[in-house]
Amino acid sequence: MFNPSGSFKNRFGLAMANDFNEKFPGMVNDFTMHFSNDNGGHGDSWADAVYISGVGVGPQNNPLIRGRTIILFDFYLGRQYGNCGMAIISGQTVGHWVQRKGIANWLMKWQIKMMSDMGYTVAIGTTNCNQQIMDRVLAKHGWQEVNNLGFVNRRTKNAIKFWHREIEAPPPA
């Protein structure tokens, strides 16, 4: 499944698409991956930012989206500017029509693999008071809430939780 040779996009894009189709058969008709490489980075395993989205066809049993292209999931993973050892995970969403099927947990496993391959030492992220499911996903995958860094967003009035996770080094080649 995971092929360490080839470009960053091919290693993760193709492996993720194959894994997604295996774990969620019939749910996706297209898998797109958008990313930008850090030209000053460390070869093809380094990326400055990765945005991945999965797109699929709506299920036949739902007349509102039957046959329509829908976003199944997307997320952003990027470097903390000024600190190349710290990754930021942001914007992870799972489409309303495909929630509660394990996609968020599946994505988190891949995100951790990507951060390891990209050479990050630690990852940070935030959730707001409306994201209890994401809180559970982060905790399940070894993220720790940093209690003294939470805050209330002045613009939205949402309580914000701050999370961090150490990233293991990739296995030797």
N, C-alpha and C positions, 0 to 999 in steps of 0.2 A: 504494500500500500504506500508507505512513505519512501520516496526515492531521494536520497541525499545528493544526487548529481543533478546538474542542470541549473537553470536560473532560479532565483528566489521565487518568482511568479510561478514557474512550472512546478517547483518542488511543492509549494503549498497549494496553489490554485488547483492543480490536477488531483493531488492527493485528497484535498478537502472535497472536491466535487465527487470523486469516486466514493469516499467515505460517506458523504451525505446521501448519495443515491443508494448505497448499501443499507444504511441505518433508517432511512426514510423513503422507501421505494415508492415511486410514482408521484412524489410530491413536487419535484422540481423538473422543469423542462429546459432550464438554462441556468448556468452559474457564471456570474461575472465577477471579476476581480479587478479593482483599480488600485494602483499604488504608485508612489513616487520614490525613487531610490535616492539615497544620499550619495552623491558622486564622490564626496571626500571620505566615504566610509570604508569599511573593511571588506572589500570584494563584493561578491554577489549575495552574501548572507546578510548584509547590512541594508536596512531601509530606513529612511527618515520618517516615513509615514505610510501606513497601510490602511486602505479603506476597502472592505469586502462587503459585497451584497449578494444575496442569493435570491433569484427570481423564479417563480413557478406559475403554473396554471391552476386556477381555482378549482376546487373539487366539484364533481358533478352533482353531489347531493346538496349543494348550496346554490339556490337560484340567483342570489345577489351577485355572486362572483364566478359562477360556472363558466369555464372556458376563458375567463379574463386573466391577463397577466397580473400577478400580485407580487409584492415584495415579501419574501419569506423571512428574511433577516438581514441585518447589516450592522457593522461596527467600525469604529476607527481605533487604530492603535498607532501612537506616535511617540517620538522622543521628547523628553522634557528639555527644552532648549536651555543650554548652559550646563547640562549634565547628561552626558551620553550614556550613563549607566542606568538612567531612570526612564521607564516607559510610562506613558499615560494611556489608559484604556477609557474610551468615551463613546457615547452615543449608541450603545448596543440596544437594538430593538428586535423584537420578534413580532412578525405580523399578527394582527388580531385573529385572523382566521386559522392560524396554525399554532396558537399558543397552547401550553400544557401538553406538549408532545415530547419534551426533552431537548428541544433545539438550543435553549440557552445554556444548558449544561454541556451539550456537544460543542457549542461555540467556545465556551470557556476552556475546554481541554485543548482546542486548537490554538487559542490565543496564547496560552501558556507555552505550548510548543514553539510558537512563532517568537515569543519574547526570548525564550531560551536560545533559539537559533540565531536571533539578532544580537545576542551578546549582552542583554540587559541583566542587571544585578537585582533591581527592585522595580516593582510596578506600583502605580498609584491610580486611584479612581475615586469617584464620588457617586453617591446615590441621593435621591431626595425622598421625602416622606411618602411619596406615592409609588415607590419602587420596592415594596416588601419582597417581591419575588426575586429581584436582582440581589437584594441583601442576602437572601437564602442561598442563591447560586454562588455568590462570592465567598460566603462563609464555608460552604460545602467544599470549595476548591482551595482552601487554605489561606484565604485573605483574612486580615485582621482589621477590625474597625479601630481607628485611632481616635479615642474618645475626646481628647482635649483639642482636636482640630475641627470639630463640627461647628457649624454656624447656621444662621438663618439668612437666606438670600433676601436682600432688601427689595429686589425687584419683584420676586414672586411670592415672598413670605413663606417659602418652603423651608423646612428644616433639612439641612444638608449633612450627610454622613461622609466622612473621609476614610478611605480604605487603603491598605498597602499589603504587598505580598513580596516575599523574597523569591527570586527566580533561580532555579537550579541551573548550573552550567550544562550544556548539551553533552551527551555521551561522546567519548573520543571516537574519531572517525576510523 
